[in-house]
């Protein structure tokens, strides 16, 4: 059997196994990042033209590209519809970016921790992933300058708004400073914003790509967290120098994004019904976040530290007494609780023990307290055994 | 700008330019491979459950996988639902296969000519594409044995039923012989069958993968030619040794295929309404094929040779007096006719002058004669200028 060299880097299925176990009836799952089922909007298909069944353009539906460009401009991103590429979920934007930039050994720069599935696809293509240490308001700027200077990475991948998994949001000042450094060193920015709309305290600062003067950039978003993930509709907006390459890579990957989903998204973008839906969604998630905070204080106050997130879907816990949280999984699942160990969110997992990512949107409030009580007990048992 | 090495292999946009030009009002296009607009079935969405909007499984919808496996078993392919992976169009199956097998310089074996977009993605990943000469009933078996023996390619990619672009269909004997050779040398088969259902003379022989005893295989299909390409729903079925790798590659590429399209496909698979639709479709395309044959005889009898295809969407013309057909494009478009030059369908285009791929399903019968008359005149002018 002669597979490609890249296949040796396909990650083990730990995460798939967790998510599969989380589907078992009776399991209280803090593991996934799924929108709440009750919050999926009812959508109407009756008016969709038959022509949406025909092959479409690799770029995406023209009207949808216009609408997405208008939304981005409203956020301060100077762009035209011609820079918008509709993709099959924002994960595909990462696949295309990996193809565009990564050869085996190519150095790239990532937040530590960072989004698991980004790490997975970048490593699959052979990237040498450099970790950028984070502070409460964004990257450590001294470390960022150091890495840009020493390594000249092919790109930097950032999730500045309600980061997955840490939940943190960059300050205005850090956004400006990051943009200035990337301009200074001419390093491409990939800015991933799936959670921007899930803000519980009003607006968030403008995207970093809107602050760049000359560095190349890719800004990517999705309707998966706001509308319907099952549509598989995301998008990227790229600086004009990158767009033609990304378009050809999209065409080679799957010709074009499904038009049925694109049509549905277009029915919502910019509409009052979307604004109303987002308000309902934010209220719902905010309430769940608050209940989660209370339950955490009850069961984890002596075990872990955390910041209450102002948006997104996750709490990120740091154990006061670190241990490899992957070793807690079997025990937790044995008492019908699923969670996401923190180690796989780092390029160098074995140097980052002691974090847990907990989703607060999925488990019903009535089960929450019991679920966290059991999880805390699992941690206590493991720590007692360690001593 | 430091792109990956692979980006230097991104093909020029000749084909995109042809297809874009073909969209111009007034252009008679023989270039594309689009299903006839009039033949897109009206689909109903009213009964789709809200839950289809949620994230789904990377493998695909369980009921759809069952239905696709049952269809494949009916064709003689011994498989289970657990071997079925739903993908975002069969082009994605090729992207995943490329990731699984191709490093820079990896040798693979392809029909000459072969499907343009397959060549594109395999070359993007750096494949060294070996060309397999074809005869009217399938590959030249002496040449096949020779290449398997000398090169041990990572896989062979075949389109045995109404091949794109040549329209040819392998005989029963050739299918058996190809399977036996692949078993003998242990070379993986990727068998692509988008056109199987578009048969104008009744059934076609069983897939080659159903004849393998021990070689690994990937069988891929799509609903794009039979139902609706805009759904972007295709599938692959793989031997059990390959499936887990392909599944993880799918997950890394775009998490999962859109569920809305999957749900719609499930409403049709195995139904009487699909059988009725396919019959209508075959009758429609057969009539267009026959009209095309008549018009070709009028205008091209002295210029080219061809076989009347028994299925699929294309005629493949071989000029009696070869020339680089890419040089005819500007002239043809100037008289509002688009076609697909044959050269890009070969790994070594400059050694294969003198073929044209003509789609017979798109141009309305009333325009057909004038379109082919103009195209023949373009060929005559070029040949006269050559002398």
Interface residues (C-beta under 8 A of the other chain):
Chain A: X1 X2 X3 X4 X5 X6 X7 X10 X11 X13 X16 X32 X34 X35 X37 X40 X41 X42 X43 X45 X46 X48 X50 X51 X52 X53 X54 X55 X56 X58 X87 X88 X89 X91 X92 X95 X99 X100 X101 X102 X103 X106 X117 X120 X121 X124 X125 X152 X154 X216 X224 X227 X228 X229 X230 X231 X232 X233 X241 X245 X248 X249 X251 X252 X253 X254 X255 X256 X257 X258 X259 X260 X261 X264
Chain B: X1 X2 X3 X4 X5 X6 X7 X10 X11 X13 X16 X32 X34 X35 X37 X40 X41 X42 X43 X45 X46 X48 X50 X51 X52 X53 X54 X55 X56 X58 X87 X88 X89 X91 X92 X95 X99 X100 X101 X102 X103 X106 X117 X120 X121 X124 X125 X152 X154 X216 X224 X227 X228 X229 X230 X231 X232 X233 X241 X245 X248 X249 X251 X252 X253 X254 X255 X256 X257 X258 X259 X260 X261 X264
